[in-house]
Amino acid sequence: MTESLRRIDQWVPALHRGDAIGDSARLMRDAFRSWGYQADVFALELDSDLEGDGRRFSEWVPGGPTTR
């Protein structure tokens, strides 16, 4: 039997380096991934140096984006 993949995504208004909410969301995303879940953080605003570490709201699709 094939087990379905599970995702835990988070949405935050902004993903800025050094911001408590964004840093916490990225740490939780890493924890979810280490536990075997697919996970991403989506943000309306995203610092250019965090491109690739977070995703823009516009990248979200039902069922999850393509895995990185």
N, C-alpha and C positions, 0 to 999 in steps of 0.2 A: 504494500500500500504506500502511495506517495503522500508524504506530509506536506500540507500547504504552507507556503512561505508566509510569515507574519511580518508586518511592518509596524514600527512605532515612529511616526513622524511628529515633529514639533513645528509650530508656527509662532514666530516672534515678530514684533513690529520692525525691529532693527537688529542687525548683527554687526556689532562694532567690537573691535579688539579692545579688551580692557573693560568692557561693559559687563556688569554682573549678570544680567539676564542672558545675554548672548554667550558669555563664557560658560555659564551654568548649562545652558542648552547644549552647547558643543560637548561638554564633559558627559552629560547624560546620554547624548547620541553615541559617544564612544563606548560608554558602558553597555548600552543596548546592543551595539554591534558585537562587543566582546561576549555577550550572552547568546549570540547566534541570531539576533533579529536583524532585519534590514531596517535602517534608520537614516533619516536626513533631517536637517533643520532648514526651514523655509523662512525667508524674511522679505519684507517690503523694501527695506533699505539694507544694502550690503556693502561693507567697505571693500574697496578694490583689492586689498591684500588678502581678503577672505574669499575671493572668487575661487571656487573649487572646494572650499571647506564648507560653505553653505550654499543654498540654492535660493533663487528668486521665486516669489509666489507664482509668477507666470510659468515656471517650470513644472508645477504640480500637475499631475494627471491622475485620474481615478485608477486605483490599483498600484500606484507607485511609479516613479520614474525608472528609467533604465538604471541598473546598478552601476556603481562606479568601481 
